[in-house]
Amino acid sequence: MSNEEKYEVVWPSGRWVQTGARLAKRLESLEGKVVAQLWDMVFKGDKMFEVWEEELAKRYPNIKFISWREFGEIHGPNEHKVLEELPAKLKEFNVDAVICGVGC
């Protein structure tokens, strides 16, 4: 008879499930594209979007931005309404890409 202890080993990660969902194809360039800004109104997003606009416009002179002000706060008391209306607004503005600023 052995006095060795035995331990059961358990894998700490959950089961991997593939849903079949695919990511959207990446844009080759932002030149001439319409980029929407979404923000949760946390931690200086207003300042950051100004910087991103300035820097991206240097690289892509024909880029167009749709301000976060057009969409509303994506986190807060009206977030459900804002997110419900988001697909229609993105379509209305012919948005090609989104910069989503989420602070913590």
BALOBA-1460 file (C-alpha; in Angstrom, 3 decimals):
// residues 104
<rec num="1" residu="m" x="0.000" y="0.000" z="0.000"/>
<rec num="2" residu="s" x="1.287" y="3.471" z="-0.966"/>
<rec num="3" residu="n" x="1.160" y="6.563" z="1.265"/>
<rec num="4" residu="e" x="1.284" y="8.908" z="-1.750"/>
<rec num="5" residu="e" x="-1.472" y="11.481" z="-1.984"/>
<rec num="6" residu="k" x="-3.305" y="11.844" z="-5.271"/>
<rec num="7" residu="y" x="-4.676" y="15.121" z="-6.619"/>
<rec num="8" residu="e" x="-7.289" y="15.613" z="-9.255"/>
<rec num="9" residu="v" x="-6.328" y="18.198" z="-11.874"/>
<rec num="10" residu="v" x="-8.921" y="20.544" z="-13.300"/>
<rec num="11" residu="w" x="-8.405" y="22.802" z="-16.334"/>
<rec num="12" residu="p" x="-9.089" y="26.396" z="-15.179"/>
<rec num="13" residu="s" x="-10.553" y="27.649" z="-18.465"/>
<rec num="14" residu="g" x="-14.063" y="27.164" z="-19.640"/>
<rec num="15" residu="r" x="-15.020" y="25.105" z="-22.640"/>
<rec num="16" residu="w" x="-14.218" y="26.848" z="-25.961"/>
<rec num="17" residu="v" x="-17.268" y="27.270" z="-28.112"/>
<rec num="18" residu="q" x="-17.089" y="28.479" z="-31.675"/>
<rec num="19" residu="t" x="-20.229" y="30.367" z="-32.684"/>
<rec num="20" residu="g" x="-19.470" y="30.621" z="-36.363"/>
<rec num="21" residu="a" x="-19.584" y="34.419" z="-36.186"/>
<rec num="22" residu="r" x="-16.960" y="36.087" z="-38.319"/>
<rec num="23" residu="l" x="-15.257" y="39.408" z="-37.816"/>
<rec num="24" residu="a" x="-15.848" y="42.101" z="-40.390"/>
<rec num="25" residu="k" x="-13.159" y="42.435" z="-43.034"/>
<rec num="26" residu="r" x="-10.571" y="45.046" z="-42.056"/>
<rec num="27" residu="l" x="-10.413" y="48.230" z="-44.070"/>
<rec num="28" residu="e" x="-7.312" y="48.509" z="-46.224"/>
<rec num="29" residu="s" x="-7.091" y="52.232" z="-45.451"/>
<rec num="30" residu="l" x="-8.968" y="55.007" z="-43.677"/>
<rec num="31" residu="e" x="-8.444" y="57.334" z="-46.641"/>
<rec num="32" residu="g" x="-11.836" y="58.734" z="-47.687"/>
<rec num="33" residu="k" x="-13.646" y="56.767" z="-44.971"/>
<rec num="34" residu="v" x="-16.269" y="57.957" z="-42.506"/>
<rec num="35" residu="v" x="-15.297" y="57.186" z="-38.911"/>
<rec num="36" residu="a" x="-17.811" y="57.433" z="-36.073"/>
<rec num="37" residu="q" x="-16.765" y="58.165" z="-32.521"/>
<rec num="38" residu="l" x="-18.569" y="56.401" z="-29.672"/>
<rec num="39" residu="w" x="-17.893" y="57.266" z="-26.054"/>
<rec num="40" residu="d" x="-19.110" y="56.212" z="-22.621"/>
<rec num="41" residu="m" x="-18.425" y="59.705" z="-21.178"/>
<rec num="42" residu="v" x="-15.757" y="58.319" z="-18.855"/>
<rec num="43" residu="f" x="-12.182" y="59.632" z="-18.557"/>
<rec num="44" residu="k" x="-11.240" y="62.334" z="-21.044"/>
<rec num="45" residu="g" x="-12.653" y="60.830" z="-24.216"/>
<rec num="46" residu="d" x="-13.491" y="64.317" z="-25.434"/>
<rec num="47" residu="k" x="-9.778" y="65.200" z="-25.316"/>
<rec num="48" residu="m" x="-8.669" y="61.889" z="-26.825"/>
<rec num="49" residu="f" x="-11.011" y="62.139" z="-29.798"/>
<rec num="50" residu="e" x="-9.526" y="65.552" z="-30.614"/>
<rec num="51" residu="v" x="-6.036" y="64.020" z="-30.650"/>
<rec num="52" residu="w" x="-7.100" y="61.022" z="-32.751"/>
<rec num="53" residu="e" x="-8.850" y="63.285" z="-35.261"/>
<rec num="54" residu="e" x="-5.788" y="65.487" z="-35.613"/>
<rec num="55" residu="e" x="-3.332" y="62.603" z="-35.963"/>
<rec num="56" residu="l" x="-5.454" y="60.466" z="-38.285"/>
<rec num="57" residu="a" x="-6.180" y="63.472" z="-40.535"/>
<rec num="58" residu="k" x="-2.406" y="63.866" z="-41.003"/>
<rec num="59" residu="r" x="-2.204" y="60.317" z="-42.354"/>
<rec num="60" residu="y" x="-5.546" y="60.264" z="-44.182"/>
<rec num="61" residu="p" x="-6.378" y="63.771" z="-45.454"/>
<rec num="62" residu="n" x="-9.821" y="62.789" z="-46.753"/>
<rec num="63" residu="i" x="-11.032" y="61.045" z="-43.599"/>
<rec num="64" residu="k" x="-14.327" y="62.284" z="-42.164"/>
<rec num="65" residu="f" x="-15.325" y="62.012" z="-38.501"/>
<rec num="66" residu="i" x="-18.801" y="61.822" z="-37.001"/>
<rec num="67" residu="s" x="-18.555" y="63.183" z="-33.466"/>
<rec num="68" residu="w" x="-19.534" y="61.240" z="-30.382"/>
<rec num="69" residu="r" x="-21.971" y="64.113" z="-29.747"/>
<rec num="70" residu="e" x="-24.148" y="62.791" z="-32.602"/>
<rec num="71" residu="f" x="-24.663" y="59.427" z="-30.917"/>
<rec num="72" residu="g" x="-25.064" y="60.117" z="-27.211"/>
<rec num="73" residu="e" x="-23.605" y="58.380" z="-24.186"/>
<rec num="74" residu="i" x="-23.156" y="54.644" z="-24.780"/>
<rec num="75" residu="h" x="-23.070" y="53.954" z="-21.025"/>
<rec num="76" residu="g" x="-25.413" y="55.549" z="-18.553"/>
<rec num="77" residu="p" x="-29.093" y="56.252" z="-18.005"/>
<rec num="78" residu="n" x="-29.945" y="56.331" z="-21.744"/>
<rec num="79" residu="e" x="-27.563" y="53.639" z="-22.949"/>
<rec num="80" residu="h" x="-30.313" y="51.204" z="-23.996"/>
<rec num="81" residu="k" x="-31.979" y="53.814" z="-26.204"/>
<rec num="82" residu="v" x="-28.645" y="55.039" z="-27.594"/>
<rec num="83" residu="l" x="-27.496" y="51.508" z="-28.457"/>
<rec num="84" residu="e" x="-30.893" y="50.594" z="-29.907"/>
<rec num="85" residu="e" x="-30.684" y="53.583" z="-32.268"/>
<rec num="86" residu="l" x="-27.009" y="53.029" z="-33.100"/>
<rec num="87" residu="p" x="-27.340" y="50.774" z="-36.181"/>
<rec num="88" residu="a" x="-29.727" y="53.228" z="-37.871"/>
<rec num="89" residu="k" x="-27.473" y="56.204" z="-37.074"/>
<rec num="90" residu="l" x="-24.375" y="54.416" z="-38.362"/>
<rec num="91" residu="k" x="-26.247" y="53.719" z="-41.584"/>
<rec num="92" residu="e" x="-27.586" y="57.292" z="-41.763"/>
<rec num="93" residu="f" x="-24.046" y="58.704" z="-41.586"/>
<rec num="94" residu="n" x="-22.630" y="56.036" z="-43.971"/>
<rec num="95" residu="v" x="-20.079" y="55.014" z="-41.343"/>
<rec num="96" residu="d" x="-17.209" y="52.788" z="-42.464"/>
<rec num="97" residu="a" x="-15.462" y="52.394" z="-39.102"/>
<rec num="98" residu="v" x="-15.896" y="53.218" z="-35.413"/>
<rec num="99" residu="i" x="-13.518" y="54.395" z="-32.723"/>
<rec num="100" residu="c" x="-15.083" y="53.392" z="-29.415"/>
<rec num="101" residu="g" x="-13.666" y="55.140" z="-26.355"/>
<rec num="102" residu="v" x="-14.397" y="53.252" z="-23.165"/>
<rec num="103" residu="g" x="-12.730" y="54.434" z="-19.973"/>
<rec num="104" residu="c" x="-12.557" y="52.895" z="-16.551"/>
